[in-house]
Amino acid sequence: MSSTASDDAGQVLVGVVVRVHGLRGEVVVEPRTDSPAERFAVGSVLQGRRPRGAAPGPLTVAGARAHSGRWLVLFEGVADRNAAEELRGVQLLLSTAALAEPEDPEEFHVHRLTGLRAELADGTAAGTVTDVVHGPGGSLLVVRRPAGHDALVPFVEAIVPTVDLDGGRVVLDPPEGLLDPQD
């Protein structure tokens, strides 16, 4: 099961500019997608967003390559280190309308999972999926429990045997204690 990180307003987060690389305007992007080669392909148009302050306009990818687990990306109109420095911290977003549905039925876009009702096999409410976190060991569903705490649920078939997008739910079969509050 894999995914692409989600955002609100019909957009998905596909990467974050973390720093500048070299003198010619390349930036280092921390990908937030399972398909970085597709998302950062030459000609791709991404929206930039800053956590605070004015966001840059649309950014068109002029070049990209994988580098040490991250991506080096060059955007049209960003010709030198100074211009690239202005992009530090910018979140790169893609319209959900531009996303094709995954061909593999075991893959899902995060924006489709966020907001789904989480329930146990017997129908008991377990909470709501609020996010998907990608870690080195795999993806985790963040489930907001009715009591208000978040539970991290490994997004594997043994624990999440059913993803019913049309029904608006995921079914969980968690081991004992997984959904309990962590101290």
QUIGITA-V39965 format. One record per residue. N is the residue number from 1. PSI is psi in degrees with one decimal (none if undefined). NEAR is the number of other C-alpha atoms within 10 Angstrom. Layout:
# QUIGITA-V39965
n=N psi=PSI near=NEAR
n=N psi=PSI near=NEAR
This chain:
# QUIGITA-V39965
n=1 psi=129.3 near=14
n=2 psi=174.3 near=20
n=3 psi=176.3 near=22
n=4 psi=135.5 near=25
n=5 psi=144.5 near=24
n=6 psi=162.6 near=25
n=7 psi=174.9 near=18
n=8 psi=-179.3 near=10
n=9 psi=35.3 near=8
n=10 psi=23.0 near=12
n=11 psi=154.1 near=20
n=12 psi=142.8 near=27
n=13 psi=121.9 near=25
n=14 psi=-10.8 near=24
n=15 psi=167.1 near=26
n=16 psi=131.3 near=22
n=17 psi=118.8 near=23
n=18 psi=-28.1 near=17
n=19 psi=175.4 near=19
n=20 psi=149.5 near=23
n=21 psi=112.4 near=17
n=22 psi=-164.1 near=12
n=23 psi=-8.7 near=13
n=24 psi=14.2 near=15
n=25 psi=1.3 near=22
n=26 psi=147.0 near=25
n=27 psi=153.1 near=26
n=28 psi=125.7 near=24
n=29 psi=128.5 near=29
n=30 psi=110.3 near=19
n=31 psi=146.7 near=22
n=32 psi=38.6 near=23
n=33 psi=153.1 near=21
n=34 psi=-7.9 near=16
n=35 psi=58.8 near=13
n=36 psi=-34.3 near=20
n=37 psi=-36.4 near=14
n=38 psi=-43.9 near=10
n=39 psi=-33.6 near=23
n=40 psi=24.3 near=28
n=41 psi=147.0 near=16
n=42 psi=131.5 near=17
n=43 psi=-15.4 near=14
n=44 psi=138.9 near=16
n=45 psi=122.0 near=20
n=46 psi=148.2 near=24
n=47 psi=140.3 near=19
n=48 psi=143.2 near=22
n=49 psi=137.1 near=20
n=50 psi=142.7 near=15
n=51 psi=-35.4 near=9
n=52 psi=144.1 near=8
n=53 psi=-179.9 near=7
n=54 psi=138.7 near=9
n=55 psi=147.8 near=14
n=56 psi=160.2 near=13
n=57 psi=-166.1 near=10
n=58 psi=142.8 near=16
n=59 psi=122.9 near=19
n=60 psi=127.0 near=19
n=61 psi=125.2 near=19
n=62 psi=-18.0 near=18
n=63 psi=150.0 near=16
n=64 psi=147.4 near=21
n=65 psi=148.5 near=14
n=66 psi=144.8 near=14
n=67 psi=107.5 near=11
n=68 psi=46.0 near=6
n=69 psi=-5.3 near=9
n=70 psi=-174.5 near=16
n=71 psi=138.4 near=21
n=72 psi=121.3 near=22
n=73 psi=137.6 near=23
n=74 psi=129.4 near=25
n=75 psi=145.7 near=23
n=76 psi=138.4 near=14
n=77 psi=-3.5 near=13
n=78 psi=91.9 near=20
n=79 psi=-10.0 near=14
n=80 psi=176.5 near=15
n=81 psi=-39.7 near=16
n=82 psi=-44.1 near=13
n=83 psi=-39.3 near=16
n=84 psi=-36.2 near=24
n=85 psi=-30.5 near=18
n=86 psi=-17.9 near=14
n=87 psi=-6.2 near=23
n=88 psi=128.2 near=17
n=89 psi=-6.3 near=17
n=90 psi=133.4 near=21
n=91 psi=134.5 near=23
n=92 psi=121.4 near=27
n=93 psi=147.8 near=25
n=94 psi=139.5 near=21
n=95 psi=135.9 near=15
n=96 psi=-24.1 near=19
n=97 psi=-23.7 near=9
n=98 psi=-4.2 near=10
n=99 psi=128.0 near=13
n=100 psi=148.2 near=8
n=101 psi=139.3 near=11
n=102 psi=142.5 near=12
n=103 psi=-33.8 near=8
n=104 psi=122.6 near=9
n=105 psi=-10.0 near=9
n=106 psi=2.4 near=12
n=107 psi=144.1 near=14
n=108 psi=146.6 near=18
n=109 psi=139.0 near=22
n=110 psi=-38.5 near=23
n=111 psi=-22.2 near=22
n=112 psi=-24.0 near=14
n=113 psi=-34.6 near=24
n=114 psi=129.1 near=22
n=115 psi=-9.5 near=17
n=116 psi=146.1 near=23
n=117 psi=133.0 near=21
n=118 psi=129.6 near=24
n=119 psi=158.4 near=18
n=120 psi=167.6 near=15
n=121 psi=-30.1 near=15
n=122 psi=4.3 near=9
n=123 psi=-4.5 near=10
n=124 psi=132.6 near=11
n=125 psi=130.8 near=15
n=126 psi=-13.2 near=20
n=127 psi=-154.6 near=24
n=128 psi=136.7 near=22
n=129 psi=121.5 near=24
n=130 psi=-18.3 near=18
n=131 psi=170.9 near=21
n=132 psi=127.4 near=25
n=133 psi=131.0 near=18
n=134 psi=121.8 near=18
n=135 psi=176.2 near=8
n=136 psi=-25.8 near=5
n=137 psi=-0.3 near=7
n=138 psi=-174.5 near=12
n=139 psi=148.8 near=18
n=140 psi=132.5 near=17
n=141 psi=133.9 near=24
n=142 psi=114.6 near=21
n=143 psi=117.2 near=25
n=144 psi=114.3 near=21
n=145 psi=155.3 near=18
n=146 psi=-30.3 near=11
n=147 psi=-6.2 near=10
n=148 psi=-11.9 near=10
n=149 psi=162.0 near=14
n=150 psi=141.1 near=20
n=151 psi=137.0 near=20
n=152 psi=118.0 near=19
n=153 psi=118.6 near=22
n=154 psi=128.5 near=19
n=155 psi=71.5 near=20
n=156 psi=153.8 near=15
n=157 psi=-32.2 near=13
n=158 psi=-29.0 near=12
n=159 psi=-28.4 near=14
n=160 psi=77.3 near=21
n=161 psi=-20.3 near=15
n=162 psi=128.3 near=14
n=163 psi=110.2 near=19
n=164 psi=85.7 near=13
n=165 psi=-42.8 near=13
n=166 psi=-34.8 near=7
n=167 psi=-6.3 near=9
n=168 psi=34.3 near=14
n=169 psi=158.7 near=19
n=170 psi=143.4 near=22
n=171 psi=132.2 near=22
n=172 psi=143.2 near=24
n=173 psi=70.2 near=17
n=174 psi=149.5 near=16
n=175 psi=158.5 near=10
n=176 psi=132.4 near=7
n=177 psi=-13.4 near=8
n=178 psi=-36.9 near=13
n=179 psi=-1.6 near=18
n=180 psi=152.8 near=13
n=181 psi=141.2 near=12
n=182 psi=139.0 near=10
n=183 psi=none near=3
